[in-house]
Amino acid sequence: MVMEITQVLLNAQSVEADIRKQAEDGLNTFQEQNYPSFLLSLAGELANEEKPAESRKLAGLVLKNAVDAKDSHRKYELVQKWMSLDAGLKNQIKACLLQSLASPVHDARSTTSQVIAKVAGIELPQKQWPELIGSLLGNIHQLPPHVKQATLETLGYMCEEVSPDVVDQDQVNKILTAVVQGMNANETNNEVRLAATYALYNALGFAQANFNNDMERDYIMRVVCEATLSPDLKIRQAAFECLVAISSTYYEKLAPYMQDIFNITAKAVREDEEPVALQAVEFWSSICDEEIDILEEYGGDFTGDSEIPCFYFIKQALPALVPLLLETLLKQEEEQDQDEGAWNIAMAGGTCLGLVARTVGDDIVPLVMPFIEENITKPDWRQREAATYAFGSILEGPCPEKLTAIINIALNFMLVALTKDPNSHVKDTTAWTLGRIFEFLHGSLMETEIITNTNCQHIITVLLEAMKDTPNVAEKACGALYFLAQGYEDASSSSPLTPYFQEIVQSLLTVTHREDAGEARLRIAAYETLNEVVRCSTDDTVPLVLQLVPVIMMELQKTLESHNISPDGKQGELQGLLCGCLQVIIQKLGSSEPTRTVLMQYADQIMQLFLGVFSCNSATVHEEAMLGIGALAYAAGPDFAKYMNEFYKYLEMGLQNFEEYQVCAVTVGVVGDLCRALEDKILPYCDGIMTQLLKDLSSNQLHRSVKPPIFSCFGDIALAIGENFEKYLVYAMPMLQSAADLSAHTAGVDDEILEYTNLLRNGILEAYSGILQGFKNTARAQLLLPYARHILSFVDSIYQEKDMDDAVMKTAIGVLGDLADTLAASAGSLIQQFPSCRDLLRECLSSDDHSIKQSAEWAKLAISRVIAI
């Protein structure tokens, strides 16, 4: 096999499928049967200058995939495999890699850079391959530019793979020196300069200490700014990408450079080619993101001299920045509305303008209004569209009062434009802007309602007419109607939309049947809007919602009968949309008694349709059908038991679906719905459900996000079946305890891990709460006593960590109440051993959050029955 590796690699790229398949199978067999030889053969192929470029490139890629994978479990396996290899063999492979880095063949060098970075990602954190960075830095002074280029590329990839704390500061300084020198204008080779610029982009996370040093930071910033002026387009683009990354990583260090950066970005936006101009706009969008985050975090209530890390760069740049962005809006592309993934300078400018409006609020209005007034009626479509886009972009940020007067004039103007403007681009942007008006300036919270009984009919007539326009315009009109309906979700008795409900629903159903409904997301938008119109409808329209049930059922039935399942997945998409629509209708009608009774006449047929959908293969459809069944169970209550025999196998399949973990997560949620609906009637199915849930928790393959809801589900089951949960305690409690121990301490974790940990804590506490409540007032309540100390110890440790979010705090105080309530006097002496319980109670009682306070008052009552508080 070792002898044939070159031919096998070439065959694996053959145009003939049989030859290709045989070669791929051969490589897989070689990897499985002799992993060390496999790696060494590939490394040897990659380093051998006499071998064909094609086989060397593939050898590098296969080698990379043999030490790394996207899937975290597979990656873990491969890392363990590499770590267990003989040290001598690893050294041989690494020597081949460092040799390949100097290859004159570009593809061989480039793949090698990636492989070295992947191996470094495994070894450097383990304090292995200490000589790597030294060897790479030694290459920087080599004469052939291609070696320098490949080395800089490797350093960049390496910085992407390892975390900054793995490399000591002295080496970081040397890496940054090499990278920044490679970027310098004195570097005559563009390939080297480009590789250095990319490397700096990846190494910015390592440069904390260097950015804290004024001289070093000045030097880095000067080199980056100079690179934005390089004659080479790719270098300019990469340099602006560095500036964008610096703007978010080192925002607080930017003040001395902002004037220069404004000049550079303005020149690029006005004069440079689009890839560069886009990054120049992105710099300002990134600054907006930073300032929006800071201002949101600190609230609007700080004074000028408070210690708040906001430099108000956008506010200072406003008089020059807004005109620059408005200019970009006039650079539209002819076909941009038809292309779903389109992104150009006009769109980037509008997006940035929207972020600027959110950053500075009212101050933007007087700067943009003259542009709108000047261009909105011009004969050139570009000017009309730009003016409309500018208006739509600034609606989120300024306070509604600042905009109300303008909106009243603008609304009529837009409705005329949407009907009569000859240009499709203008109509598209007009419909989008109407959607923004309804999203941000209409609803029960507004002091002045812009939609009245007088103009409502006109608005609806225009939107329904626009839904017959080209797909992109119709899709935006659906979006506008969506937000129009959403504004009335709190209207309890009547809404101005009520008289038009039937007409709106009929028009939306007509849109879903359009021949071109598959374009521009139109069918999806129409169903999403239909769902929102139903969800936000009032009691007056209930009879009409009931009439919709058989209509949607018939549509779903048609998709199940249709044998010509389309290869592009449109059939599955349609089934998913219809299941989603039924779910919303069921929730709407199931929420009050008279309509629930009428809905239940259809329950058998609806259930058969949902079960029919499970015979399809698409995960999205299964998810939607599962959610529909959850809603039906909730509406049907104990009567749902008659469907369980037939439904159970699909429930089990959902719980076993590790690959499409969203389906598994939704199914876990449905188990909770079933518990609430069926109560103890779920008992016959609990063995199977608990077995599967315990398997899910033990699995390494299941996505971690599904685990917190599984714990909550234990609580739902215990609440439903009460003391019958006894036989599961021996399995469930140790699982809960080990997860509790893992999630108790969070020192040094990042925000993402902390957020997940709080979800996990909440799931565990919900489980404890459900189990305690399930055993309350039963003869077997004392079976929980052995677990009480651990529960209290868990609450104590997460209270001491001081990083609980509100949801965890509310559940934690609830669990203390449940413990006292269920175990009565037995719990009293235990609670007294944990003084932090009193502190938590005190803190929750004085919380600003109403629901936490309410839980705490109940808990206080329960605890005061067993100990003196």
N, C-alpha and C positions, 0 to 999 in steps of 0.2 A: 504493500500500500504506500509505503514511504516513497518508493521509486516512482510511483504513478501519479503523485499528487499534482504535478503540473498539468497533466492531461485531464485529470478529474476536474480541476478548477476551470480549465478551458471548456470542458464539456458542460459544466454547470451553467455556462453562458450561451449554450447552443440555441439556435432558433428552433431546433426540432425538440418537441416536448418530451419524447421518449428518452432521448439521449440526456436531456437536461434532468429529467426525473431520476434516471439511473445514477447520474453523478451526485445529485443532492442526497439520495438515499445512501450512496457510498460514503459521503462525507459524514452523514449522521451516524452511520455504523462505526466508522473510524473513531469519531468523537466518543461514542458510548463505550467502545471496546478498549480503547487505549488512549485515554485523555492526555497523558503526558507526551506521548509520541506525536499525537495529533497537533498539539500546540507547537511543539518543537519543529515539526515539518512545515507548518504554516509560517513560523518565524523565519525558518531557513529559506523558504520560497521568497518571502518578502525581501530578505537581505541579499538575494542572489542576483547580481547585475546581468547575468547571462540569461535569465528567465524572461519570458514575454511580459510586457507591462500589464496586460489584461489579467494574467494569472497572479501576478504580484499584488495588484490592487484588490482582487477578490480574496486573496490569502489574508490581506490586512483586515478586510471587513469581517471575514469569518472569524478571524482571531479576536477581533473586538467583541463580536457577539458571543464568543466562547468564554469571555471573562465578565461580561456585563449584559444586563437586560433591562427593559423598561419596567416589566412587572416586578414588584418589590420582592415577592417570594422567590421567583426565579433568580433574581439578582443575588439574593442572600445565599441561595444554593451555590451559585457560580463563585461567589467570593470565598465561601468555605472550601470549595474544590481547589481554587488557586492557592489558598493559604496552606492547604495540606500537601502541596507538591514538594518534592525534594528541592532543597535550597540550591544545589548545584545546577539542577535543570532550569530553575527559575533564572538563575544568573546567565545561563546560556541564552535563554529566550531574550532577556533584557539586553544582553550584548548585541544580539542580532538586531534588536529594535534601534539601539543607539547607532548602529552601523547604517541601518536603512535610512536614518534621518539625513544622511549626507548623500543619498542617491541622487544622480542627475535626473532621474525620472520623476516628474512632478506628482503623478498619482501615487507612486510608492511612498514618497515623502509625506504626502498629505494624509494618507491612511495611517502611516506610522505615528504621526503626531497624535491622532485620536487614540491609538492603542496605548501609547506611552502614558497619556493622560488617564486612561481607564485603570491601568496597572498602578499608577501613582495614587489614584483615588483609593485603591485597596491598601497599598503598602505604607504610604506616608503616615496615615493615622496610627499605624501599628509600629511606628518608628523603624520601618524597614526602608531599604533603598536610600540610605542617607546621602549617598554620593550623587544622586540623580541631579539635583538642582545645580551642584557644582559643575558636573559634566556639561549640562545645558548652557550654563553661563560661559563655560570655556569655549563653546561653539560660536558664541556671539562675535568673538574676535577673529573667527576664521575668515579667510579671504573670499571663497566663493560666495556670492550673495545668496545663492539658493539654500545654502546650509543655514545662513543667518535667518532667512525667511522661514524655513521649516522649524527652526528652534524657537523663534518668537511665536509661531503658531502653536507649538507644543506648550510653551509657557502659558499662553492664553487658555488653551483647553484645560491645562492642569489647574489653573486658578478657578475654572468653572467646576471642576470635579471635587476639589478638597476645600474644607472650610478654613478660614483665615487663621484659626488658632492652632492649626497643624504645622504651620511654617513659622520659624522664629523670626523676630523683627529684623535681624541682621540680613537674613536671606531675602526677606520681603524687600528691604531697601535695595539690595543688589538686583533683584528681579525688576523692580520699578525703574531703577537707573537704566538697565539694559533696554527696557521697553520704551521709556521716554526718549532715550538717545536714538532708538530706531525710528521714532516718529519725527525726529527733528528735521527741520527743513534742509539741513546739510546732507541728509541721507539722499543719495542720488538715485538709488534703486526703488522704484515705486512699489514693487512686490514686497520688499522688505518694510517699507514705510506703512503699507496697508496692513501687513501682518502685525506690525507693532501697534497700530491703532486699534485693531480688533483685540489684541492682547490686553491693552490698557482697559478697554471696555470690560473685559472679564476680570481684570485684577483690581478694579476699583474698590471692591469690598475689603481688600487687603490693605488699602492705603490710609486707614484711619489715622495712624500716627503721623503720616506724611502730610495729610490735609490739616492736621493740627499745628504743623510747623509752617509759619508764614512764608519763609523763603522757599521751602520745598513746594508748598502749594502754589505760590506765584509761578514757579518754574513749570510745574505740570500744566497749570491753566494757560500759560503763554504758549506752550508747545501745542496744546489742543486747539487753541484759537488760531494759531498759525496754520495748523493742518486743515482748518475749515477753508483756507484760502488756496490750498494746493491746486495745481493745474489738473490733477487727476480726479475725475468725478467720484470714483469709489472711495478715495481717501477723504474727500470732502464729506461725503455721506457718512462714512464711519466716524469721522471727527465730530460731526453733529450728533451722532448716536451717543458718543461719549459725553457730550455736553448734556444731553437729555438725562443720561444715567447719573451724571454728577448733580444735576438739579434736584433729583429726588434723594440721592444718598447723602449729599453734603449741602443741602439747602442753606443751612445756617452759616455757611462759609462764603456765600456768593456775593455779598454786598459790594466788595471792592471792584468786582468785575462786571457788574450788571450793565453799566453804560456801554462798555466795549461789546458785550454780548448782544445788546440791543442792536447796535450798529451792524454787527456781523450777521445777525439773523435777518434784519430788515433787508440788507443787501441780497442775501440768499433768497428770501421770499420773493423779492421783486425781480431779480435778474438771473438766478441760477436755474438749473434744470430741475424737473419736478422731484426726483428722488431726494435731492438735497433740500429743496424748498420745503418738502413735507416734514423733514426732520427739524428744520428751523422753526416751523409752526409748532411741532410737537414739544419743543423746548418750553414754549410759553404755556402750552396745555399742561405740561408736567408741573410747572411752577404754580399754576392755578390749583391743580390737584393737591399740592402740598399745603397751600394757604387755606383751601376749603377745609382740609382735614384739621389743620391747626385751629381755625376759627370755630369749627364745629365742636372740637374737643374742649375748647376753653369757653364756649358759649359766647354770646355777644356782650358779656357783662364785665369786661375788664377795662381798666383805665389806661391812659397812654403810658404811664410809667410802670405798669405792672410787668412782672417777669414773664412775658409771653414771647415765645420764639417766633413771632410773625414779623417779617420785615416789610410787609405791604409793597412788595415789588410791583405787583400788578397795578395797584392804585397809583403808584408813582409813574408807571409807564403808560397809564391809560390814555393821555392825550395823543401820544404817538402810536401806541399799540392798536387802538381801535381803528383808526384810518387805514393802517397797514392790513388788518384783517378784513376790513370791508372791501379793499381792493381785490383780495383773493376771491371774493364771492363772485366776481365778474368773469372768472376764468373757468366756467363750467365746460364739461365735455358733452358733445351731442347725444351720446347714447347712455349717459350715466344712470338714468332711471331704469333702464332695461336690465342692467347688469347688477345682480344682487350683491356681489362682492366688491362693487366699484369703490374706489377710494382715490380722490384726486385733491388738488390744492384747494378747490372751492369747498369741498366737503370738509377738509381738515380745518380750513379757516372758519367755517360756520360752527364746527364742533368747538373750536377754541373760543370763539365769540360767546357761545353758550356757557362755557366754563368761566370766562371772564365775568359774565353777568352774575353767575352764582357766587363769584369771589367778591365783587364790589357792590352788588345790589343796585340801588337806585341810581348811583352815579353814571351808570352806562347809558341810561335812557336818553338824556339830552345829546350824547355823542353820536347815537345811532339814528335818532329820529330824522335829522336833516337828510341823511342818505336815503332813508325810506321815502320821505316826501318827494325828494328830487327824482327818484328812479321808478316809483311804483306805477306811473302811467306812461312811461317812455315807450316808443314804438318798438325798440329792440327788445326781444324776449329776454335776453340775458340780463338787462337792467331790471325788468319787472320781476324776474325770478330771484335775482340777488336781493332786491328790496324785500321781497316776501320772506326769503330765507333769513335775512337779518332780523326781521321782526319776530319770526318764529323762534329764533335762537335766543332772544333776550327775555323770553316770558317767564323763565324760572330764575329767581334771584331777586329782582326788584319787588317791593311790596305791592300787593294788588291795587292799593289806592293810587299808586303812582301810574298804574297802567289803565285803570278802569275807563277814564275819559277817552283815551286813545282807542281802547278796545271797542267801545260802542260804535265809533266811526269805522274802525277797521273791519268789524264783523260784517257789516253790510257790504263793504267793498269786496271782501274775500268771497262772500256768497255769490256776488255777481261774477267775479273772476272765475270761480270754480265752474260756473255754468257757461260763461261766454268767452273766456280767453281762448284765442285760437291755438295757443301753444301747449302741448302736453306737459312739458317741463314745468311750466308755470302752474298748471292745474295740479300736478303732482305735489309741488311744494306748498301750494295753497291749501290742499286737503290736509297735508302734514301739519301746517301752521294752525288750522282750525282745531285739529286734534290737540295741539299744545295749548291752545286757548282753553279748551274744555278741560284739559288735564290740570292746569295750574290755576285757572281763574274762575272755576265754576264748581259749585258744590255747597253743602250745607254750612261749611265754615266761613263762607265769604259774606262780608257785610253787605256788599251790593251785588245782587244776582244779575249776571249779564244776560241770562236766558229768561225770558218772560213768556207769559201766555200769548203775548202779541207776536213775538218773533219766532216762537218755537216751531210753529207750522212751517214757516219759510225755511228754517234751518233743516228740518227733516226732509222737506221736499227736495231741497238742493242736494243733500247727502245721498238720498235714495236714487236720485237721477245720476249722481256722480258714480254710484256703484254699477252703472251700466257702461261706464267709460272704459278705457284701456285697462288691462289688469293692474298696472302699477298705480294708476289714479284710483281705481276702484278699491284697491287694498288700503290705501291711505284714507279713503272715505269711510271704509269699515272701521279703521282705527279711530277716526274722529267720532263716529257713532258710539264706539265702545266707551270712550271717555265721557261722552254726553250722558250715556246711561249710568255710568259709574257715579256721576255727580248726584244722582238721586237715590243712592243705596240706603240713605238714612231716612228717606221719605216714607213715613209709616202708612199714611192712608192713601194719599193721591199724589200723582206726579204729572207734570205737563205732558209726559210721553204717553200716558195711559190711552188717550183717544187714538193714538197712532200705532198702538202696540201690534195690532194684527197686520197692518200694512208693513211695519218694520220687519216683523218676523217673516212675512211672505217674501219681501224683497231679499232678505238674507238667504232664505232657502233657494230662491231663484239664482242668486250668485253662486251658490255651491254647485248648481247644475250647469253652470256655463262651460262651454267646450274648452275655454282657455283658463279655467279655474286653477289649473295646476301651475300656472305661471305666477311669478312675483308673490308667492305665498298666499294667493288670493283665497283659496278654499279654506286654508287654516284660519286666515283673518276673519272670514265670514262666520265660521263656527265659533271662534273665540268671542266674537261680538254677540252672536246669538246667545251664547252662554251668559254673557254679562247682562244682556237685556233681560233675560229670564231671571237671573240672580237678583237683579236690582228692581224687579217689577213689584208692584204693590198688590194688595188684596183684591183690588177691582179687577185685575186681569187674570186671576186664578182660573176661571173657566176656560180662558184662551190657552193658558199653559197646559191645562188638562187635554185640550184638543191636540196639542203638539205631541203628546205621548205616542199615540198610534202612528203618527206621521214619521217620527224618528225611528220607531220600531220597524216600520216597513222598510225604511232606507237601510237599516242594519241587516234586516232579513235578506234584502236584495244582494248585499255584498257577500252574505254567506252562501247564497244560491249560485252566485256567479262563479262559473268554473274557469273563466279566462282571467285567472289571477295575473295581474300585470307584473312584468319582470322588474319594473322600476320601483316596486314597493308602494305604489299609489293606493292599491286596494287596502293594504295594511294601514296606511296613513288614514284613509277614510274611515275604516273600522274604529281606529283609535279615537278619531274626532267624534264619531257618533256615540261611542261608549262614554266619552267625556261629557257629551251633551245630555245623555240620559242621566248620568250621575248628578249633574246640576239640577235637572228637572226633579229627580227623586228627592234631592235635598230640599228643594223649594216646596214641593207638595207634601213631603213627609213631615214637615215641621209643625203642621197644625191638624187637629183631629178630623174635621169634616173632609178635607182634601185628601188626607192620608187614606181614609176608607175607600175613596174612589180610586186612588192610585193603586191600592192593593188588589183591585179587580184585574189589573194588568200584571201583577207580580209574577205569576207562573210563566207567562210568555216572556217577560223581561229576563227572568232567570235563565230560561232556555236559550235565549239569544246570547247572554253573557257566556254560558257554558259552550255554546257553538263557537264563540270567538276563540276559546282556548285551543281549539283544534288548529288554529293558525300558528305560524312559527314566530311572528314578530314579537320581540320583547316589549316594545312600546305598547302594542295592542294588549298584551297580557296585563301590563301595568294598569292601563285605562279600564279594562274589564274588571280587574281586581278591585280598583277604587269604586267602580260602579256597584259591585257586589257588597262592598263595605257600606255604601250609602243605603242600599236596599235592606241589608240586615238591620241597620240602625232604624230604618222606617218600619220594618216588619215586626221588630221585637221578637218575642218568643215564637211567633208563628214561622220564623225563618227556619226553625228546626227541621221542617219537612224537606228542605233542600239539602240538608247536610250530607246525607249519604252519597248523593251524586256529586256534590261539590268537593267533598273532602279530598279526593285524589288530586284535584287541581291545587287545593290549598297546600298539600304536601309537596307537590312539584314546585310551587312558588317558594316554599321554605328551603328547598334543596337547590335553588338556582343561584349558585355562587358566582357564575360568570357574569350574569346580568344582575348585579347586586341591587340595582334600584327595584327590580321586581321582587327580590327577596325582602327588601325593606318595606315595600308597600304591603306585601303579604303579612309581614309581622304586624303592621298597623291594622290590617283586616282582622287578624286574630283578636286584637283588642276590641274592635267593633263587635265581633261575634260574641265575645265574653259579655259585653254590656247588653247586647240584644237578647242572648239566650239564657244568661245567668247559669243556673245549675244544669240546664239542658245541654250544655256543652260537655258535660262530664264524660260521656262515652268516647269522645274524641281526644281527651286530654293526654292519654298515654302517648299516642302518636305525636301530638303537637309538642309535648314537653321533650320527648326523645329527640325530635328534630331540632328544637331550639337549643338543647344542650350540645348537640353535634355541631350546630352552627357556631356556638361560642368557642368550642374547642378547635375549630378549623383555622388553619393559617391562611387558607385561600380566600376566606370571606372578607370583603372590604370592611375596614374597621368601623365605618360610619353606621353599619347595621347593628353593631353590638349594643350601644346604649338603648335603642328601642326594644331589643330582645329582653334586656333586664326589666324595662317598664312592663313588658308583656307578662313576665312572671307575676307581677303585681295584679295585672288585669285578671289573670287566670285564678289566682288565689281569691280575689274579691268575688269572682263568679261562683267558685265551687266551695268556698269556705273551708271547713276543717277537712274536707276530702283532699286538700292539698298536702295533707300530712305525709303521704308516701313520696312526695317529690322533695320534701325538705332536705333529706339526706344528700340529694344531688344539687339542688339549687343553692342552698346556703353556702357550701364551700366555694362554689363559683362566685357568688356575690362577695364573699369575704376576700378571696384573692384579688378580684377586680378592685374592691375597695382599698386594699393595701397598696395596689399599684397607683391608684388615682389620688391617694391622700397627699402625697408630697410632690410639689411642682417647682422646686427651687431651680432657677436657671433655665426654664423652658421658654420657647418663643410663644408669641401670641396665638399662633395657629394650634400648637399643642395644648396650650392652656384652654382654648375654646373647646377643643375636643374633650379634654379632661373634665371640664365642667358638664359637658353633655353626658359623659360617662357617669360622673357623680350623681347627676340628676336621675339617670336611668336606674342606678343602684338604689337610690333613696326612694324612688317611686315603687320599686319592687318591694323594699322593706315595708313601705306604707301600705301597699295592697295586701301583703301577707299578714301584717298585724291587724288590719281592719277585717280581713277574711276570717281570722280566728277569734275575733271579738265575740264575747258572750257565748262561747262554745265550751264544751267540757275539756277540749284539748288545748285551750289557750296557753296553758303552762308549758307546753312543748317548746314554746318559743323562748322560754327563759334562758336556756343555755346560750342563746345567740345575742341576748340583750346587751351584754358588756361590749361585745365587738361592735354592735351598732352604735353604741354611745361613744366608743373609742374612735370610730370613723367620723362621727359628727364633730367630736372634739378636735381631731387632727385637721379636718378641713377648715374648721373655724380658726384654728391657730395659724393656718397658712395665709389667711386674710386675702384670698384671691377668688372667693366664691362670687359668681354672678347672681343677679336677683332671683333667677329661676331656682338655683340650687339653695339659696337662702330660704326661700319660701317652702321648698320641699323638706329641707332639713328641719325647720321648726315644726312642720307638720308631723314629721316622723317622731319627734320628741313627744308631741301630743298623743300620737297613736300608741306609742310605747306605754305611756302612763294610762291611757284609756283602756288598752287591752290587758296589760299585765297588772294593773291596779297597784296594790300595796307592794307586790314583789318588785315593781320597777322603782318605787320610791327611794329605797336605800341605795340602789345603783346610781340613780340620777344624782343623788347627793355627793357621790364620789367624783363627779365631773363638774367642778365649779364653772367651767366654760359654758355649760348648758344654761346657767342663769344669765351669763354675759350675752349669749346669743339671743336669749329670750328678750332681754332688756333692749338690745340693739334693734331687734325686729319690731318691738312694740313702739319704738320711736321712729320707725322707717317712714320715709315720705311716700313709699309705694303702698297704695291702698290694700292691694291683695296680700302683701307680706304682713301688713299690720293686722289684717283680718285673721290670717292663719295664726299669727302670734297670740291674738286675743283668745282664739279657740284653744290653742295649746296651753295657755296660762290657766284657763279654766280646768282643763284635763289634769294638768300637773298639780294644781292646787288641791285637787281631791286626794292626792297621795302624799304630798309633802307640803310643809308650810313654805310659801314663797316670800 
